[in-house]
Structures are given as C-alpha cells and as structure tokens.
Amino acid sequence: MKTLVILAHPDLTNSRANKTFMEVFNQDEEFVVHNLYELYPNFAIDADKERELLLAHNTIVLQFPFYWYNMPPLLKKWFDDVFVEGFAYGKGGNKLAKKQMFVSLSDGGAPESYTDFGYAKYTLTELLRPLEATANLCQMDFITVHSISNVSNRTDLEIVESAKEFIEKVKKVKRLSN
Ligand SMILES: Cc1cc2nc3c(=O)[nH]c(=O)nc-3n(C[C@H](O)[C@H](O)[C@H](O)COP(=O)(O)O)c2cc1C
C-alpha cells in the first residue's frame, strides 16, 4: 500500500525544501503526494474526500514548513475539518486506529536551535506534542519527526539527501511493521 504524503506549503513556487521533498516523493512509486494548498486554495476542504483518502492508506506523512513553531494554517484546518468525532475519535471514531503518522518538516533555525540550550529552548519533538497527542487520541502510531533545519544555508544536494534519508526511514518502519 502506498504512503500518503499530505503536503502543506502556502507558497510552493518559492519553496526549496518542501518542493524538493515533493519531487523526491514523486520519483518513488511507493509515495503519493496530496498537495493541500493546490487543491484547496480557498480553504474549502472536501472533508469526505479527505477521509476516503485516509481510509485508503495506512501510512500518512505530514510534510510542511515550520511556521511560528507550528503547521501552516490550511493543515490545521484540514485536521479541524477531517478529523471529526465518529471518524477519528469518540463513539465509533476508530477509523484511523493503527495507521502510522510521520511528520517531516523544514525549518529556518540553526541546527542547535531546537535543543534545550538553543534559542527556541524546546526540541521539535516537544513543540510537536499537539500532533503527537492528536495521533494518540485517534489511536494512530506517531512514529517520528524528521526535519531539515537551516534551509537557507543548505545546498540543493543536502535537501535531496535529507528527503531520501526520510524516505528510507519510512520504508524501514513499514517493512518492520508488516
Ligand atoms: C511565516 C513564517 C513563519 C516561520 N516560522 C518559523 C519558525 O517558527 N521556526 C523556524 O525555524 N522557521 C520558521 N520559518 C522559516 C521556514 O520554516 C523556512 O523558511 C521553511 O521551512 C523553508 O522551507 P521551504 O524552502 O520549503 O519554504 C518561518 C517562515 C515563515 C515565512
């Protein structure tokens, strides 16, 4: 079964990291990229369609640039609209149970920024606790956070290598859990 990549970048034309990740995913037949900002430029998410898509995949990657220590707004709305009671949680809401959630983000911080002694004071794992808690509520397996930091100082090759490294991570986890 293919891995579903939920891509959320508000300005992909001017992106380096997320655009490159998208291109690398697209070269691999095990991944299918679902570009939220392209599909829903007016934020009018087709929640039924999104739920169908989630049901059809067991491994979901959230791919986005870190904006104000968070996900971009359309991805947040995607959760609000799609992860409803009776589907994702609550009575009868076990449709996402046992599915795997990966987070892959890009950020602008220097490599040590997201450490206890860095300027952000928190690690990415700590800052992404709301996503992890969401996965927990929905009985999903929150696997790992992959990040490429300091994007503006990265070479194109480094970004490609980071994307490939992430893809191998996903494939390994899928292999081990089968
Ligand atoms: C509105 C906005 C908010 C941002 N907030 C953060 C932030 O909180 N932490 C951080 O490390 N980088 C932040 N950045 C930098 C972006 O994360 C970085 O430019 C992006 O991940 C690069 O990926 P891209 O080449 O795909 O655009 C922000 C950038 C923008 C435009």
The ligand as a Gaussian input file, in Angstrom:
#p B3LYP/6-31G(d) Opt

LIG

0 1
 C        5.522000      32.935000       8.255000
 C        6.787000      32.178000       8.559000
 C        6.989000      31.694000       9.827000
 C        8.144000      30.965000      10.111000
 N        8.313000      30.464000      11.376000
 C        9.406000      29.715000      11.638000
 C        9.563000      29.138000      12.932000
 O        8.745000      29.269000      13.835000
 N       10.689000      28.402000      13.162000
 C       11.639000      28.204000      12.179000
 O       12.621000      27.510000      12.448000
 N       11.486000      28.722000      10.946000
 C       10.398000      29.465000      10.650000
 N       10.236000      29.977000       9.395000
 C       11.188000      29.598000       8.333000
 C       10.605000      28.459000       7.496000
 O       10.319000      27.323000       8.284000
 C       11.566000      28.053000       6.376000
 O       11.763000      29.181000       5.559000
 C       10.989000      26.940000       5.551000
 O       10.858000      25.765000       6.328000
 C       11.851000      26.613000       4.358000
 O       11.206000      25.623000       3.590000
 P       10.817000      25.890000       2.069000
 O       12.110000      26.084000       1.306000
 O       10.067000      24.672000       1.632000
 O        9.959000      27.122000       2.038000
 C        9.108000      30.737000       9.093000
 C        8.891000      31.252000       7.809000
 C        7.747000      31.959000       7.546000
 C        7.529000      32.505000       6.148000

